[in-house]
């Protein structure tokens, strides 16, 4: 990560409200042209962090830099380069999408009308609303409203998009559409977005930070987080109670743990190992050495983000 140019860097960023720590010692690094998921349960401090990044509130301690500029001293210059979508964007419902974009664009552009209209059309096309450009917003679905919000945030060609829970209140189709827009925007900008929806992070993010009770509990590329911690793990399902398989493995020096999950007719074992090569060479052979054991499934365990998130958040309580 250090070889890449950083768009966001924070050091010990903290905020207290009347003695309550809303955010404590946040150290973040967000690389250019990445999609960075800022993950945490409601009330974890995500919105506080975003306000600090935008210079809307001042930190109690620590610092934040965007594009190398200080979030307090240079907040106006930073906001000129940032597009922002609030968690619950509001519109004049009688206006069309094009009129709304025209209104937003005039805060940034004073050039020829044709150039502004071209930019509006281009941005609406980018978020998939070109066919609804002249319809009143009051008839838009939740997903269409969110995509319009992203279009507004993107209209000034920002170097950074900050999206606060962009898909939180949407149905699965609306969420899919918003995530597709975010993926398309990757080549144009850096995206930093907060969410508590684990599946969204796993689908579109390059890197993720997990926040809980105002504290950072993890920050890593998504693939690294999904690899799990504490060694590689394998999942093996055998017919019956699995006792013989468990006994065959527990004596091996490269097996660090074996847990069992019995079902009606079979048992699934999760085997954590310290030596992947030894596991791939010997694990299945050891279990099958007993003729009474029938293996019905075997493979490297793949974690999902929900497992990782719950381990970290529950572990921090």
Secondary structure, DSSP 8 states (H G I E B T S, - for coil): -TTS-EEEEEEEEEEEETTEEEEEEE--EEETT-EEEEE--TTSSHHHHHHHHTTSS--SEEEEEETTEETTTTHHHHHTTEEEE-TT----TTSBHHHHHHHHHTTT--S-HHHHHHHHHHHHHHTT-GGGTTSBGGG--HHHHHHHHHHHHHTT--SEEEEESTTTT--HHHHHHHHHHHHHHTTT-EEEEEES-HHHHHHH-SEEEEEETTEEEEEEEHHHHHT-SSSEEEEEEEES--HHHHHHHHT-TTEEEEEEEE-SSEEEEEEEES-HHHHHHHHHHHHHTSTT--EEEEEE----HHHHHHHHHHHT-
